[in-house]
Amino acid sequence: MSSAATAEAEVNTLVYAAFNSQLVGIYLMGIYTLIFFGTLYACFSRPKPLNRLVITTVVLLFLTNAVNCGVQWYLGKVALIQHPSSEVAIFIGFYESPQSMWSSYVETVCYFVAAALADGLLIWRCFHIWDRSAWAVVLPTMLLFAELAADVCVIVLIAAYDFVDPSSKSQIVNLLTGVSFLVTFLCTVLCTTLIGYRIHSFSIEGALRQKYRCIIEMLIQSAALYSVVALAYAVAIFVSQRVSQNPELMTTLNVITTYLGTFYGAIAGISPTIMVARVALNHGRDRDSTTTIGSGPPRFKSMTISSWSALPQDEQFDLEPESATTVDAVELSPKEWERMGLKREGTSRNMA
């Protein structure tokens, strides 16, 4: 195949990837919109709404994705309507036009903002479930700051178009972008592990054990796809730096990163939103369940009364002390009853 034919095939491949990835992005945004408004309904229809910080983060994630989707839609219109003369002209509209430059800039900023919000929300949950211990989230917080530092450097380098050599700038931007996605992968995995370990370490039996097991499953399911896409995106960027002299392989990697970017932008918002939705929807089922503590064999093997407050509360995972509705054969002082969040009625029973 001649070089001209090869170049034409590469142009066609990149144009198809840009167009198809935009269609996928719009489709994912439609799914995300349904999930988002369903989550808001579930949050505000509860007797006790979720924490405002959680709801605000979910809203900001959605707005970030909406802005990115709108910008990419506009870029598609520019490429297909204002440059319809040939596939080369469409390629220029997608990749080399002034509109493509600033739309790529906005897309990058939206990716970074979504990742920072998702990681920040996960660190906040980890902080609360570890009884507001700053030591528990030192490493995740350091990773978040490293991620933010890389993001700021990328944004500044892209904006400084006339002050940095284009070839060296491209390599530095790609390297820092890959580092940013790798760090968000590490932060997500670390926070999920810390939360899961904290819950599992209480060795809870009975209904509460099953309930906490559901939380761990929700965390893993919420973080798994997001982490995998972030890691794949980082690997693809790093590999592209190593094979920059191979045009065919570079074209393939450009196609892969185009689709991964589309999935990453949507999943960074969808995963935390689904987590919040599941917590909100579980509220009704939790209200209908009762748990007996203190009658028969002990339900909490390694848990003391003073450690109850360290368990995830309503503002993080909708697990309230009030879900323990019956307490038998336990002689506690009034302060201990209060610390457990229970109101004593009579001498041996209380109903939350």
C-alpha positions in Angstrom: 0.0 0.0 0.0 1.3 3.4 -1.0 2.1 6.1 1.6 -0.8 8.2 0.2 -3.3 5.4 0.6 -2.0 4.7 4.1 -2.4 8.3 5.1 -5.9 8.3 3.7 -6.8 5.2 5.6 -5.4 6.7 8.9 -7.4 9.8 8.3 -10.6 7.8 7.7 -10.0 5.7 10.9 -9.5 8.8 13.0 -12.6 10.5 11.6 -14.7 7.4 12.2 -13.3 7.2 15.8 -14.1 10.8 16.5 -17.6 10.6 15.1 -18.5 7.2 16.7 -17.0 8.2 20.1 -19.2 11.3 20.1 -22.3 9.2 19.4 -21.3 6.8 22.2 -20.7 9.9 24.5 -24.2 11.2 23.8 -25.8 7.8 24.4 -23.9 7.5 27.7 -25.0 11.0 28.6 -28.6 10.0 28.1 -28.2 7.1 30.4 -26.4 9.3 32.9 -29.2 11.8 32.8 -31.7 9.2 33.8 -29.5 7.9 36.6 -28.8 11.4 37.8 -32.5 12.6 38.1 -33.5 9.2 39.5 -30.8 9.6 42.2 -31.9 13.1 43.1 -35.5 11.8 43.4 -34.3 9.0 45.7 -32.3 11.4 47.8 -35.0 14.0 48.3 -37.9 11.6 48.7 -36.3 10.1 51.9 -37.5 11.2 55.3 -33.9 12.3 55.9 -32.1 13.6 52.8 -28.5 12.6 52.3 -25.6 14.9 53.3 -25.6 18.1 51.3 -21.9 17.7 50.3 -22.8 14.3 48.7 -25.6 15.8 46.7 -23.6 18.8 45.7 -20.8 16.6 44.4 -23.2 14.5 42.4 -24.7 17.6 40.9 -21.3 19.1 40.0 -20.3 15.8 38.4 -23.4 15.8 36.2 -22.8 19.5 35.2 -19.2 18.7 34.3 -20.3 15.9 32.0 -23.1 18.0 30.5 -20.6 20.8 29.6 -18.2 18.3 28.1 -21.0 16.6 26.1 -22.2 19.9 24.8 -18.8 21.0 23.7 -18.1 17.7 21.9 -21.5 18.0 20.2 -20.6 21.5 19.0 -17.3 20.2 17.6 -19.1 17.5 15.7 -21.4 20.0 14.2 -18.4 22.2 13.2 -16.5 19.3 11.6 -19.5 17.7 9.7 -21.3 20.9 8.7 -18.7 23.5 8.2 -16.1 21.2 6.7 -18.1 18.7 4.7 -16.1 18.9 1.4 -13.9 15.9 2.1 -12.8 13.5 4.8 -9.5 15.4 5.1 -11.5 18.6 5.7 -13.6 16.7 8.3 -10.4 15.4 9.9 -9.1 19.0 10.1 -12.4 20.0 11.7 -12.2 17.3 14.4 -8.5 17.5 15.1 -6.8 20.7 13.8 -9.4 23.5 13.6 -9.4 26.3 16.2 -12.7 24.9 17.6 -11.0 21.5 18.1 -8.2 23.1 20.1 -10.4 24.8 22.6 -12.9 21.9 22.8 -10.0 19.6 23.5 -8.9 22.0 26.3 -12.4 22.0 27.8 -12.6 18.2 27.5 -9.4 17.8 29.4 -10.4 20.2 32.1 -13.8 18.4 32.5 -12.0 15.0 32.8 -9.7 16.4 35.5 -12.6 18.1 37.4 -14.7 14.9 37.3 -11.8 12.8 38.6 -11.0 15.2 41.4 -14.7 15.3 42.5 -15.0 11.5 42.4 -11.8 10.9 44.3 -12.6 13.7 46.8 -16.0 12.2 47.6 -14.4 8.7 48.1 -11.7 10.2 50.4 -14.5 12.0 52.4 -16.3 8.8 52.9 -13.1 7.0 53.9 -12.4 9.8 56.4 -15.8 9.5 58.1 -15.9 5.7 58.2 -12.5 5.8 60.0 -14.1 7.9 62.7 -12.8 11.1 61.2 -9.2 10.0 61.6 -6.9 12.2 59.5 -4.2 9.6 59.6 -6.4 7.1 57.8 -6.6 9.4 54.7 -3.1 10.9 54.7 -1.9 8.8 51.8 -5.2 9.1 49.7 -5.1 12.9 50.3 -1.5 13.0 49.2 -2.4 11.1 46.0 -5.3 13.6 45.4 -2.9 16.6 45.7 -0.4 14.9 43.4 -3.3 14.3 40.9 -4.3 18.0 41.2 -0.8 19.2 40.7 -0.4 17.1 37.5 -3.8 18.4 36.3 -2.8 22.0 36.9 0.5 21.6 35.0 -1.3 20.0 32.1 -3.9 22.8 32.0 -1.2 25.5 32.1 0.9 23.9 29.5 -2.0 23.5 27.1 -2.9 27.2 27.6 0.7 28.3 27.1 0.5 27.5 23.4 2.9 30.2 22.2 5.4 29.9 24.9 6.4 26.2 24.8 7.9 24.2 22.0 5.0 22.1 20.5 6.9 18.8 20.3 8.2 18.9 23.9 4.9 20.3 25.2 3.0 17.4 23.6 5.3 14.8 25.3 5.1 16.5 28.7 1.3 16.9 28.5 0.8 13.3 27.6 3.2 12.1 30.4 1.5 14.3 33.0 -2.0 13.2 31.8 -1.0 9.6 32.1 0.4 10.2 35.6 -2.9 11.9 36.6 -5.0 8.9 35.5 -2.6 6.5 37.1 -2.8 8.4 40.4 -6.6 8.5 40.3 -6.6 4.8 39.8 -4.3 4.3 42.9 -6.4 6.7 45.0 -9.6 4.9 44.2 -8.2 1.4 44.9 -6.6 2.6 48.1 -9.7 4.3 49.5 -11.9 1.4 48.5 -9.5 -1.0 50.3 -9.4 1.1 53.4 -13.2 1.4 53.6 -13.7 -2.3 53.0 -11.1 -3.2 55.6 -12.6 -0.9 58.2 -16.1 -2.4 57.8 -14.8 -6.0 57.7 -12.6 -5.5 60.8 -15.6 -5.2 63.0 -16.4 -8.9 62.4 -20.2 -8.3 62.6 -22.5 -11.2 62.5 -26.2 -11.6 61.7 -28.3 -9.0 59.8 -25.8 -6.2 60.2 -23.0 -8.3 58.8 -25.1 -8.9 55.7 -25.8 -5.2 55.5 -22.1 -4.2 55.7 -21.3 -6.9 53.2 -23.7 -5.2 50.8 -21.8 -1.9 51.4 -18.5 -3.5 50.5 -20.1 -5.0 47.3 -21.5 -1.5 46.4 -18.1 0.1 46.9 -16.3 -2.5 44.8 -18.9 -2.4 42.0 -18.9 1.4 42.0 -15.1 1.7 41.9 -14.2 -1.3 39.7 -15.2 -0.1 36.2 -14.0 3.5 37.0 -10.6 2.2 38.1 -10.2 -0.2 35.2 -10.9 2.5 32.6 -8.6 5.0 34.4 -5.8 2.4 34.4 -6.4 1.5 30.8 -6.4 5.2 29.8 -3.0 5.7 31.6 -1.4 2.6 30.1 -2.6 3.7 26.6 -1.0 7.1 27.0 2.2 5.7 28.3 2.5 3.2 25.5 1.8 5.9 22.9 4.8 7.7 24.1 7.0 4.7 23.4 5.7 4.0 19.9 5.5 7.5 18.6 7.7 6.6 15.6 5.2 3.9 14.4 2.3 5.7 12.5 0.1 2.6 12.3 0.4 1.8 15.9 -0.1 5.4 16.9 -3.3 5.5 14.9 -4.6 2.5 16.7 -3.7 3.9 20.1 -5.3 7.3 19.2 -8.5 5.4 18.4 -8.3 3.5 21.7 -7.7 6.6 23.7 -10.5 8.4 22.0 -13.0 5.8 23.1 -11.5 5.4 26.5 -11.7 9.2 27.0 -15.4 9.0 26.2 -16.1 6.2 28.6 -13.9 7.7 31.3 -15.7 11.0 31.3 -19.1 9.3 31.7 -18.1 6.6 34.2 -16.3 9.2 36.4 -19.8 10.7 37.0 -22.0 7.6 36.7 -20.1 5.4 39.3 -20.4 7.8 42.3 -23.9 8.7 41.3 -25.0 5.0 41.3 -23.3 4.5 44.7 -25.4 7.4 46.1 -28.5 6.1 44.5 -28.1 2.6 45.9 -27.5 4.1 49.4 -30.7 6.2 49.1 -32.8 3.4 47.7 -31.7 1.0 50.5 -33.1 3.4 53.1 -36.6 2.1 52.8 -35.6 -1.6 53.1 -33.4 -0.8 56.1 -36.3 0.8 57.9 -38.3 -2.4 57.6 -35.7 -4.6 59.1 -34.9 -5.2 62.8 -31.8 -6.5 64.6 -31.5 -8.0 68.0 -28.4 -7.1 70.0 -27.4 -8.7 73.3 -29.8 -11.6 73.4 -28.2 -15.0 73.1 -24.7 -15.3 71.7 -22.9 -11.9 71.2 -23.5 -10.4 67.8 -20.4 -8.2 67.8 -17.3 -10.3 68.4 -14.7 -7.5 68.3 -16.8 -4.4 68.8 -17.3 -2.4 71.9 -20.0 0.2 72.7 -17.5 3.0 72.3 -16.6 1.8 68.7 -20.2 2.1 67.5 -19.7 5.7 66.4 -16.9 4.6 64.2 -19.2 2.6 62.0 -20.5 4.2 58.9 -23.4 6.5 59.7 -26.3 7.8 57.7 -24.5 10.7 56.1 -22.0 8.4 54.5 -23.7 5.0 53.9 -27.2 5.3 55.4 -26.4 3.0 58.3 -28.0 4.4 61.4 -27.7 3.1 64.9 -31.5 3.3 65.0 -31.6 0.2 62.8 -30.8 -1.8 66.0 -34.3 -1.9 67.4 -34.2 -4.3 70.3 -31.6 -4.7 73.1 -31.9 -7.4 75.7 -29.9 -8.4 78.7 -27.6 -5.4 78.6 -27.0 -3.2 81.6 -25.7 0.2 80.4 -25.4 3.6 81.9 -27.5 6.5 80.5 -24.4 7.9 78.8 -23.7 4.6 77.1 -27.3 4.4 75.8 -26.9 7.9 74.5 -23.6 7.1 72.7 -25.3 4.2 71.0 -28.0 6.5 69.8 -30.7 4.6 71.7 -33.5 5.8 74.0 -34.1 3.6 77.0 -37.6 2.5 77.8 -38.2 0.5 81.0 -35.4 -1.5 82.5 -34.2 -4.0 79.9 -35.7 -2.9 76.5 -35.6 0.1 74.3 -36.9 1.0 70.9 -35.0 3.3 68.6 
